[in-house]
Structures are given as C-alpha cells and as structure tokens.
C-alpha cells in the first residue's frame, strides 16, 4: 500500500486523508497544532463541493450545522443604516440557495470525526515538516521533532503560507499575489444581542462584519482594511491588533466596543488577502492541494469548495495510477480550469463581489469522477 504524508489537518488535508484511504492508499496527517484547529469564520460549500460531502455521507450533518441568518443590514462608517435585506447576505449569498454556509471549525470537526471513526489515517499532532529529500522511489521527510520517515508521496495542505510549498517549490514571494487588503477574524460575546442577523459597517477604506453563532451566544467578527503589502511580525498578535485598531479608528458606531473585545479574543487571526499562483502544483512526488497551491482568498468565497474538490480529485488520480508521472499531471489538468475560474471571483468586481452568474459558473466548473478504477 502506497503511503502519503499530508501536511495540515485543514479542510483540504482531512478530506484528502479520507479519500486516499478510500482509494487504497495509507495517509499520515501531520499538524503543527496540538489538535484540529478551532475558530475561524463562516465558510461556504457550493456546487460540486456539495457532492464531495454527499459522497462522504456528511452532507446532511453539514446542512444541520449551517448558519441560520435571517438577513443583513449595511451601515456607513458612522454606524447609520443604509439598507437591509432578508433575501441574502454578503457572506453566503441568497438565503434560499442549496449552498451551505457553516463555521470552519464545525466542518473540520465533522471531517475529523469521520476519519477517526473509520481509523482512516495516522495523525501526528504537534509536529511539522522540516526537510524534504526526493528520490526516484519516495520522499525522505525530516520532521521538526527530529523524526525521519519515508513516504511515497508528500502533499502540502498547509494553507496560504505553506511550508511544504516553500521546501519543494521555493520562496513564498515567488507565488503570492497581494490583493490590496488585510483581514482579521475573532470570536467574542454577542454584546450587540444580534438574533441571526448580520451587521456590516463600511467606511472609505475600512469596515467589518458581525454575525452571531452558537444560538446567538457568540459573535464572529471579520474586520478588514485596504492596504498595500505591510511589513509586520506574523507571530506578534499585539502588533497586529494595534495596526488594526489604527486602521479602524475612523469608524463610529460600536467600533470601540469591538476593538476592546478584540484584545481579549481567544482566537484572533490576521493576514493579508492574497492568492497563490503557480506554474505547477506538483514536483516529482510532492503535490499541493487547496490554499497551498491555489488559494483564491476569502474574497472569492470559494476557498473551502476548492479545498474539498481538489482533495477529492487528487485522491482519485492517485488511486487510478501508481505512477506519479501519470497521476499528478492528470490532477493538475482537471483542476486548473476550475481553480482559475474560482480565483477570478475575487477580482471580478473589487469591493462589490462577483456576479451571481460568475459564481454559478465557477462553482460547477468541474465534473467528479465515478468509482470505476479509482476506489471512490
């Protein structure tokens, strides 16, 4: 049985582990964190990605976990309401759609439970890939812990700042395309008393979105501002929060309360809005999946769907051929048009979002294989 090291217990990594086992390969998942990461904003599963969850037997549970927004209101920088809708929200689209919006942590929990229940993968938490050495017959991996092992394949499912991509394909700067804004996400108490309702505040160059989760007991806050690429310490949360507070200072309404809550949030996350563009996602026996290879940015609303579909397609092709020179190019050939259309959603209408027609085309722009010859 061929072995595959998957770096990252992300949506892409967990989905890939499940389908690799279904295709007859033996996956090992390594994750830097001590467990599957909690927190994160609401994410969307759309189009063909829904079929991936359905084939995993998780579609019903994902629908049950979906957010229950009744609508949204848009406010100006002073907090004055401009308009409201009970038909759609900016985060999920039309409320009568078959697409699903749910919390990232709820989706990863579903995926992790499925893998654990079937004993489908080995997990190495609290560790990461430090070195890679490819040979004709496999990939020699040295972990940060000092452990050394050899695998038939290594897959980077480790996000926008992928360590596997850096080791196998070169510096991040060669592949990252900044989209002109930065974003922060965190959890706080529902100090506004929102009842399944999204509130958006938009100033000239900064804004935020608030929406309740967990039966309206919590708020998930997403704050963003326009900016060219910034030089800051990715590990210094206090510096990031100070930077964010400066950029939000011009906004009125409940902004000051929100910034106070930010400083005590248990899951604060901050990063640039960016995409990954590469000439190739595979090199020898190393491959990239999801954000590591073709991050579309949250501005597209399609990062999770790309992760689910990319993981399925990669596993399917590895199950069909034991030859990496056959399986990996086929994975790229199938995924590239789909990835390109979904990445384009983030830049179609800057500041306004892609059209419904473009989203409908992009979310369905690939066909999943059947079970013949692949194990799926």
HELIX and SHEET records of a PDB file:
HELIX    1   1 UNK A   11  UNK A   22  1                                  12    
HELIX    2   2 UNK A   48  UNK A   55  1                                   8    
HELIX    3   3 UNK A   59  UNK A   64  1                                   6    
HELIX    4   4 UNK A  104  UNK A  117  1                                  14    
HELIX    5   5 UNK A  163  UNK A  169  1                                   7    
HELIX    6   6 UNK A  172  UNK A  174  5                                   3    
HELIX    7   7 UNK A  237  UNK A  248  1                                  12    
HELIX    8   8 UNK A  255  UNK A  262  1                                   8    
HELIX    9   9 UNK A  291  UNK A  294  1                                   4    
HELIX   10  10 UNK A  298  UNK A  300  5                                   3    
HELIX   11  11 UNK A  303  UNK A  320  1                                  18    
HELIX   12  12 UNK A  324  UNK A  344  1                                  21    
HELIX   13  13 UNK A  356  UNK A  363  1                                   8    
SHEET    1   A 6 UNK A 121  UNK A 125  0                                        
SHEET    2   A 6 UNK A  26  UNK A  31  1                                        
SHEET    3   A 6 UNK A   3  UNK A   7  1                                        
SHEET    4   A 6 UNK A 153  UNK A 156  1                                        
SHEET    5   A 6 UNK A 286  UNK A 288  1                                        
SHEET    6   A 6 UNK A 282  UNK A 283 -1                                        
SHEET    1   B 2 UNK A  42  UNK A  45  0                                        
SHEET    2   B 2 UNK A 100  UNK A 103 -1                                        
SHEET    1   C 7 UNK A  81  UNK A  85  0                                        
SHEET    2   C 7 UNK A  71  UNK A  76 -1                                        
SHEET    3   C 7 UNK A 197  UNK A 202  1                                        
SHEET    4   C 7 UNK A 206  UNK A 213 -1                                        
SHEET    5   C 7 UNK A 218  UNK A 226 -1                                        
SHEET    6   C 7 UNK A 176  UNK A 189 -1                                        
SHEET    7   C 7 UNK A 269  UNK A 276 -1                                        
SHEET    1   D 2 UNK A  88  UNK A  89  0                                        
SHEET    2   D 2 UNK A  93  UNK A  94 -1                                        
SHEET    1   E 3 UNK A 129  UNK A 134  0                                        
SHEET    2   E 3 UNK A 139  UNK A 143 -1                                        
SHEET    3   E 3 UNK A 148  UNK A 151 -1                                        
END                                                                             
